[in-house]
Amino acid sequence: MYPQVDAACRLMERRQIPRPVIQQFSAMLTEVIQGQKSYVPLDTVSSPDQSLLLDPHDMASSLDRFSRLGAELLGKVVVIKLNGGRSTTMGGEVPKGILTAKNGLSYLDIVLGQMKAVEKRWGVHVPLALMNSFFTHQATEQLLRTKDFPVITFLQNSVPRIAADTFMPLQTGADDDWAPPGHGDVYLSLKLSGLLDQLLSRGIRWAFISNIDNLAACLEPWILGLIREHKIDFLLEVTERTAADRKGGTLVVKDGRLFLLEIAQVAPEEQDAFMDIERFRVFNTNNLWVDLASLSEALSTQSLRMPVIQNKKIATGRHVIQLEQAMGAAVSSFPNARALKVTRDRFFPTKTVEDLFVLQSDACMLDAMFQLHKNPRRPGHLPLRPQVVFGDDFLSSPLAFPARFEAPETVSLVGARRLEVRGDVYFERDITIEGDVAIIGRSENIRLKRGTILRDIVVNEPLS
């Protein structure tokens, strides 16, 4: 055993990390130390055909039947939201689930609204479970105590962060010495928490899993009916790949099975080809459905295989590596796995402060079921979401919104294609953006007065 692995194992034992987690982390760290980096040659993979990549357009005549079947099965499904993340990619440090997302509601408020709407419409209680991390658990539990909908919570495992230069585990005594091991940990955490066995004993057969920040990922009965009719044990939702997604994971066929291919698994000289959206056309939404009985069997037989991801960060002032796994990579471990091509209206994650700004705007809206939709007033020739770019000298954190906006949710983007803002700019209420607009406050402050309408313009000095 390498000394780095031994040190990490002893740390985890002192923290009373479950033995299966220690064993898995030990294998992952050993692989990293040994430099076992085997790239996937692109000539060994192919695009999935229609037998593996299902398209709703090819089964339009069956969708009503799937919907009826799925509605009958809603009592046998659990919705699981990944709630372990902080708002670090948006410049914040609070649990993302409790951030204000839209209409004054947090992400968690909106998810609870969606679950209540399902119960009201279909007359069946669908359980909701949150996978929290040690970063988010306490704050989430405090918020849930104020809500009137029962929520199951379980805790994601934690593993040591590793120094990038020595591969030794951090031992500063700070919380930042530890990190969640990626959302691929959801399967083992379900098992070790006892929740997987509890759900199966209650007759719950399927789980729908998605990120808490993807408010478009709603429980959809027709998808559940499709899964049941085709006896699918794992379904990964994918969507059309765009230039903005070209570096993200795509779905291919490798050795006869579906395989989630990430850019880090591709040799540098082939990465341009990997980013060819005409060749690799679909993108992983991180919405997935799994048969819990099949998952239990895969965990019992240790047949669940997911590649190691090295997530490089800076923590406690030094370069570190977080060893993680992606939950979608489990698609290769299920014999009857399929992918489903969905439209972008099931994929609206908020990873950046710009994403949050668009979510809060009038470009999209929540309906009575708390489902997120494109505003019907948004012109058809415009994309689902306007592109927004904020320079760091303008805004880098949602906590800084008050310094730049009187009321950010009142900025109208319903007619906007693209908005770029840099420098010292302040928005009063009720500003309207249409077409392509750039506002560059370099030498002096630009203050946009209430009611200003900007259409296809570059503003680089105060408006008269």
C-alpha positions in Angstrom: 0.0 0.0 0.0 1.3 3.4 -0.9 2.0 5.7 2.1 -0.5 8.3 0.7 -3.2 5.6 0.6 -2.3 4.4 4.1 -2.5 8.0 5.5 -5.9 8.6 3.8 -7.3 5.3 5.1 -6.3 6.2 8.7 -7.8 9.6 8.4 -11.1 8.1 7.1 -11.1 5.5 9.9 -10.7 8.2 12.5 -13.7 10.1 10.9 -15.6 6.8 11.1 -16.2 6.7 7.3 -17.9 3.4 6.4 -15.5 0.6 5.3 -16.9 0.3 1.7 -16.2 4.0 1.1 -12.7 3.7 2.4 -12.1 0.7 0.1 -13.4 2.5 -2.9 -11.4 5.7 -2.2 -8.3 3.6 -1.6 -8.7 2.0 -5.1 -9.3 5.4 -6.7 -6.3 7.0 -5.1 -4.1 4.0 -6.0 -5.1 4.4 -9.6 -4.2 8.1 -9.6 -0.8 7.5 -7.9 0.1 4.8 -10.4 -0.8 7.2 -13.2 -3.3 4.7 -14.8 -4.6 7.1 -17.3 -5.9 5.3 -20.3 -7.5 7.5 -23.0 -10.5 6.3 -25.0 -9.5 6.4 -28.7 -12.4 7.9 -30.7 -12.1 5.3 -33.4 -13.2 2.7 -30.7 -16.5 4.4 -30.0 -19.6 5.2 -32.1 -22.8 7.2 -31.8 -25.7 5.2 -30.4 -28.4 4.1 -32.8 -32.2 4.4 -32.3 -32.3 1.1 -30.4 -30.1 2.6 -27.6 -30.9 6.3 -28.0 -34.7 6.7 -27.9 -36.4 9.7 -29.5 -39.9 10.7 -28.5 -40.6 11.7 -32.1 -40.2 8.1 -33.1 -42.9 7.0 -30.7 -45.4 9.8 -30.8 -48.3 7.4 -31.2 -47.3 5.7 -27.9 -46.8 8.7 -25.7 -50.4 8.8 -24.4 -50.3 5.2 -23.5 -46.9 5.7 -21.8 -48.5 8.6 -19.8 -51.4 6.6 -18.6 -49.1 3.7 -17.6 -46.7 6.1 -15.9 -49.5 7.8 -13.9 -50.5 4.4 -12.6 -46.9 3.8 -11.4 -46.3 7.1 -9.6 -46.7 5.5 -6.2 -43.7 3.3 -7.0 -41.2 6.1 -7.8 -39.0 8.3 -5.6 -37.6 11.7 -6.7 -34.0 12.2 -5.5 -32.4 15.6 -5.8 -28.7 16.1 -5.5 -28.4 18.8 -2.8 -24.7 18.6 -1.9 -23.4 21.7 -3.7 -22.4 25.1 -2.4 -22.8 28.1 -4.7 -19.1 28.3 -5.3 -19.3 28.5 -9.1 -21.5 31.5 -8.6 -19.1 33.2 -6.2 -21.0 32.2 -3.1 -20.5 29.8 -0.2 -24.1 29.0 0.9 -25.9 25.8 0.0 -27.3 26.3 -3.5 -30.6 24.7 -2.6 -31.5 27.5 -0.2 -30.6 30.4 -2.6 -33.4 32.5 -4.0 -34.0 31.1 -7.5 -37.2 32.7 -8.9 -40.2 34.7 -7.8 -38.7 35.0 -4.3 -38.6 31.2 -3.9 -35.5 29.1 -3.3 -34.6 26.1 -5.4 -35.9 23.9 -2.6 -39.2 25.8 -2.3 -39.8 25.3 -6.0 -39.0 21.6 -5.9 -41.4 21.2 -3.0 -44.0 23.1 -5.0 -43.5 20.7 -7.9 -43.9 17.7 -5.6 -47.1 19.1 -4.1 -48.5 19.8 -7.6 -47.9 16.1 -8.5 -49.7 15.0 -5.4 -52.6 17.3 -6.1 -52.9 16.4 -9.8 -52.5 12.7 -9.7 -53.8 12.0 -6.1 -50.7 10.0 -5.1 -47.9 11.0 -2.7 -44.5 10.7 -4.4 -41.6 10.7 -1.8 -38.9 13.3 -2.2 -35.3 12.6 -1.0 -32.4 15.0 -0.8 -28.8 13.8 -0.9 -27.1 16.4 1.3 -23.4 16.8 1.8 -21.8 17.8 5.1 -21.6 21.3 3.6 -25.3 21.6 3.1 -27.0 19.2 5.6 -27.5 21.5 8.6 -28.8 24.5 6.7 -31.1 22.3 4.7 -32.5 20.6 7.7 -33.2 23.9 9.4 -35.1 25.1 6.3 -37.1 21.8 6.0 -38.4 22.2 9.6 -40.3 25.3 8.3 -42.0 23.3 5.4 -45.2 21.3 5.3 -44.1 18.6 3.0 -42.3 15.5 4.3 -38.8 15.1 2.9 -36.3 12.3 3.3 -32.7 13.3 3.7 -29.6 11.2 3.5 -25.9 12.2 3.8 -23.4 11.9 1.0 -20.1 10.4 2.0 -17.0 12.5 2.5 -13.4 11.8 1.4 -10.0 13.5 1.9 -8.8 16.1 -0.5 -5.4 15.2 -1.9 -2.4 17.5 -2.3 -1.8 17.8 -6.1 2.0 17.6 -5.7 2.4 14.8 -3.2 -1.0 12.9 -3.3 -1.0 13.1 0.5 -4.3 13.8 2.1 -4.8 17.3 3.5 -4.5 17.4 7.3 -4.9 21.0 8.4 -7.8 20.2 10.6 -10.2 22.4 8.6 -13.5 21.3 7.0 -11.9 22.1 3.6 -9.7 19.0 4.1 -12.7 17.0 3.1 -15.0 17.0 0.1 -18.0 15.0 -1.3 -16.8 12.4 -3.8 -19.0 13.6 -6.7 -22.6 12.8 -7.5 -21.6 9.2 -8.5 -21.6 8.6 -4.7 -25.4 8.7 -4.7 -25.6 4.9 -5.3 -23.3 3.9 -2.4 -24.8 6.5 -0.1 -28.3 5.2 -0.8 -27.1 1.8 0.1 -25.1 2.6 3.2 -27.8 4.9 4.6 -30.2 2.1 4.5 -32.6 4.1 2.3 -32.2 1.9 -0.7 -33.5 -1.2 1.2 -36.2 0.9 2.9 -37.5 2.1 -0.4 -37.6 -1.3 -1.9 -39.4 -2.7 1.2 -42.1 0.0 0.7 -42.6 -1.1 -2.9 -40.7 1.8 -4.5 -39.2 0.4 -7.7 -37.7 3.4 -9.5 -35.8 6.6 -8.7 -35.7 9.8 -10.7 -32.4 11.6 -9.9 -31.4 15.1 -10.9 -29.5 18.2 -9.7 -31.5 20.5 -7.3 -30.5 23.5 -9.5 -32.1 22.0 -12.7 -35.6 23.2 -12.0 -36.7 21.9 -15.5 -36.1 18.3 -14.3 -39.6 17.5 -13.3 -41.2 14.1 -12.7 -42.7 13.1 -16.1 -45.2 10.1 -16.1 -44.7 9.3 -19.8 -41.0 8.6 -19.2 -41.8 6.3 -16.3 -44.3 4.5 -18.6 -41.7 4.1 -21.3 -39.3 2.6 -18.8 -41.8 0.1 -17.6 -42.9 -1.0 -21.0 -39.4 -1.4 -22.4 -38.1 -3.0 -19.1 -35.3 -0.4 -18.9 -33.1 -0.6 -15.8 -31.2 2.7 -16.3 -32.3 5.7 -18.4 -30.1 8.7 -19.0 -31.7 11.8 -20.4 -29.6 13.6 -23.1 -30.3 16.6 -25.2 -29.0 18.1 -28.4 -25.4 19.3 -28.0 -24.6 22.9 -28.8 -21.3 24.8 -29.1 -21.7 25.9 -25.5 -21.8 22.2 -24.4 -19.0 21.0 -26.6 -16.6 20.3 -23.7 -19.3 18.5 -21.7 -19.8 14.8 -21.6 -21.4 13.0 -24.5 -22.9 9.6 -24.9 -21.3 7.0 -27.1 -21.3 3.2 -27.6 -18.2 1.4 -26.4 -17.8 -2.4 -26.4 -21.5 -2.7 -27.3 -22.7 -0.7 -24.3 -23.7 2.9 -23.7 -20.7 4.9 -22.4 -20.6 8.4 -20.9 -17.5 9.9 -22.5 -15.9 13.0 -20.8 -13.3 15.2 -22.4 -10.7 14.2 -19.8 -10.9 10.7 -21.1 -9.9 11.8 -24.6 -6.3 12.2 -25.7 -5.3 15.9 -26.1 -4.7 15.4 -29.9 -8.3 14.1 -30.3 -10.1 16.7 -28.1 -11.0 18.9 -31.1 -12.7 15.9 -32.7 -14.5 15.2 -29.4 -15.9 18.8 -29.4 -17.3 18.3 -33.0 -21.0 18.7 -32.3 -21.9 17.3 -35.7 -20.1 14.0 -34.9 -21.1 13.7 -31.2 -24.6 15.2 -31.1 -25.9 14.6 -27.6 -25.1 16.0 -24.2 -25.7 14.5 -20.7 -28.3 16.5 -18.8 -27.6 14.6 -15.5 -31.3 13.6 -15.3 -31.5 9.9 -14.9 -33.9 7.1 -13.9 -32.8 3.9 -12.3 -34.5 0.6 -11.4 -33.8 0.3 -7.6 -33.9 -3.5 -7.7 -31.3 -3.6 -10.5 -29.2 -1.0 -8.6 -29.3 -3.1 -5.4 -28.1 -6.1 -7.4 -25.3 -4.1 -9.0 -24.1 -2.9 -5.7 -24.3 -6.4 -4.1 -22.3 -7.9 -6.9 -19.9 -5.0 -7.1 -20.5 -4.7 -10.8 -21.1 -0.9 -10.7 -18.1 0.7 -12.5 -17.5 4.4 -12.8 -14.2 6.1 -13.9 -12.3 8.3 -11.5 -12.5 12.0 -12.2 -9.7 14.3 -10.9 -11.3 17.6 -10.0 -8.6 20.2 -9.4 -9.2 22.9 -6.9 -7.5 25.3 -4.6 -8.2 24.7 -0.9 -6.5 26.0 2.3 -4.2 27.9 0.0 -2.8 25.0 -2.0 -3.5 23.1 -5.2 -5.6 20.0 -4.4 -7.4 17.1 -6.2 -10.8 15.9 -5.4 -11.4 12.3 -6.5 -14.9 12.0 -7.8 -17.2 9.9 -9.9 -20.1 11.0 -12.2 -23.5 9.2 -11.6 -24.3 9.1 -15.3 -21.2 7.0 -15.9 -23.1 4.1 -14.3 -25.0 3.7 -17.6 -22.3 1.2 -18.7 -23.0 -1.1 -15.8 -26.7 -1.9 -16.6 -27.5 -4.5 -19.2 -30.7 -2.9 -20.4 -29.7 0.8 -20.2 -31.0 3.3 -22.6 -30.7 7.0 -23.3 -33.7 9.3 -24.0 -33.3 12.4 -26.2 -35.2 15.2 -24.5 -35.7 18.8 -25.5 -33.9 21.7 -23.8 -37.0 22.4 -21.7 -35.9 19.6 -19.4 -32.5 21.1 -19.0 -32.1 24.5 -17.3 -29.2 24.3 -14.7 -27.9 27.3 -13.0 -24.1 26.9 -12.6 -23.1 30.6 -12.9 -24.3 33.9 -11.7 -25.4 34.6 -15.3 -27.5 31.5 -15.3 -29.2 32.7 -12.1 -29.8 36.1 -13.6 -31.6 34.5 -16.6 -33.6 32.2 -14.4 -34.9 35.2 -12.3 -35.8 37.1 -15.4 -38.9 37.2 -17.5 -37.3 35.0 -20.2 -38.8 32.0 -18.4 -41.7 31.5 -16.1 -43.1 29.1 -13.5 -46.5 27.7 -14.2 -49.2 26.5 -11.7 -47.4 23.2 -11.4 -44.1 25.0 -10.5 -42.6 23.8 -13.8 -40.2 26.1 -15.7 -41.1 27.1 -19.2 -40.0 29.6 -21.9 -42.1 32.7 -21.6 -44.7 32.5 -24.4 -44.0 36.2 -25.2 -40.4 35.4 -26.1 -40.1 35.4 -29.9 -39.9 32.0 -31.6 -36.7 32.9 -33.5 -34.8 33.4 -30.2 -33.2 30.6 -28.3 -34.7 29.2 -25.2 -32.3 31.2 -23.0 -30.6 34.5 -23.8 -26.9 34.4 -23.6 -25.6 36.6 -20.7 -22.0 37.5 -20.0 -20.9 39.4 -16.9 -17.3 40.5 -16.5 -15.8 39.9 -13.1 -15.3 43.7 -12.8 -19.2 43.9 -13.0 -20.5 40.9 -11.0 -19.1 37.6 -9.9 -21.4 36.6 -7.0 -25.2 36.6 -6.5 -24.4 38.3 -3.1 -23.3 41.3 -5.1 -26.6 41.8 -6.9 -27.7 44.7 -4.7 -24.5 46.7 -5.6 -25.4 46.4 -9.3 -29.1 46.1 -9.6 -32.0 47.8 -7.8 -34.1 44.8 -8.6 -32.5 42.2 -10.9 -35.7 40.3 -11.5 -37.2 43.4 -13.1 -34.7 43.5 -15.9 -36.6 42.3 -19.0 -34.8 39.7 -21.1 -37.9 38.3 -22.9 -36.8 39.9 -26.2 -33.0 39.5 -25.6 -30.6 37.4 -27.6 -27.4 38.4 -25.8 -26.4 40.7 -23.0 -22.9 41.6 -22.1 -22.0 43.8 -19.1 -18.5 44.8 -18.0 -17.2 47.5 -15.7 -18.9 50.0 -13.4 -22.6 49.7 -14.4 -25.8 50.0 -12.3 -29.3 49.0 -13.3 -32.3 50.8 -11.8 -35.7 49.0 -12.0 -37.6 48.0 -15.1 -34.8 48.0 -17.7 -35.6 46.3 -21.0 -33.0 44.5 -23.1 -33.8 43.5 -26.7 -31.7 41.8 -29.3 -27.9 42.1 -28.8 -26.8 44.6 -26.2 -23.4 45.3 -24.7 -22.8 47.8 -21.8 -19.2 48.6 -21.1 -18.5 50.9 -18.1 -14.7 51.4 -18.4 -13.8 54.9 -17.4 -16.9 56.1 -15.6 -20.0 54.8 -14.0 -23.0 54.0 -16.3 -26.3 54.2 -14.5 -29.3 52.9 -16.5 -32.4 54.9 -15.5 -35.7 53.3 -14.6 -37.6 52.3 -17.7 -34.7 52.4 -20.1 -35.1 50.3 -23.3 -31.9 49.1 -25.0 -32.1 47.4 -28.4 -29.2 46.2 -30.5 -26.7 48.7 -29.1 -23.3 49.0 -27.5 -23.3 51.4 -24.5 -19.9 52.6 -23.4 -20.7 56.0 -21.8 -23.5 57.3 -19.6 -26.8 57.8 -21.5 -28.2 61.3 -21.6 
